[in-house]
Amino acid sequence: MSAQVFLAKGIKSVKGVKMSEEMIQVEVAYALPDRQELVTFNVQKGTSMFDAAVQSNIGDKFPGLDVESAPMGIFGKAERKPKERVLEAGERVEIYRPLIADPKEVRKRRAAEAKAKREKG
């Protein structure tokens, strides 16, 4: 049984090891262009955002998602060290996927197309 199961049952220790009973609710989110998943669950206070992402088992729902190396953030703000960032109650961990195109290049291309369109018409 996991520590979370023991805590949910109100057991304060496992084989002599005392555990904190304080749990917080967090969310873990991941999205593809055609599908998204939001997992809401409880973790022990002091859990890192990386550990919450692993505990959510969201990687099992998306083949190809490597939680270990995926960039993460909280409410749209990227976090450089997800293994060190401790979550607070109510926070949402977002797992980001790689960009398909460089945003700067996309803007340049759009600007060039708009310029060409203006010059024609």
Secondary structure as UniProt FT lines:
FT   HELIX           3..8
FT   TURN            9..10
FT   STRAND          13..14
FT   TURN            15..16
FT   STRAND          17..18
FT   STRAND          23..32
FT   TURN            33..34
FT   STRAND          35..44
FT   TURN            45..46
FT   HELIX           49..55
FT   TURN            56..57
FT   HELIX           58..61
FT   TURN            63..64
FT   TURN            67..69
FT   STRAND          72..74
FT   TURN            75..76
FT   STRAND          77..79
FT   TURN            82..84
FT   TURN            89..90
FT   STRAND          92..95
FT   HELIX           103..120
//
